[in-house]
């Protein structure tokens, strides 16, 4: 997953970061940076969100064919 930093700081895993920096991190680290530390936003949606969105889209397509 990719996250984009909104604040400045440092972390043992990603090192130093500033607003606008982008990093590819594990899902767990991405969730921590975005939801817990609130220093980044998602650039790529987490895998679960992508799967849910695909399921909703396929359901909507099936409904239209009725």
Order of alpha helices (4+ residues) and beta strands (2+ residues): beta-beta-beta-beta-alpha-beta-alpha
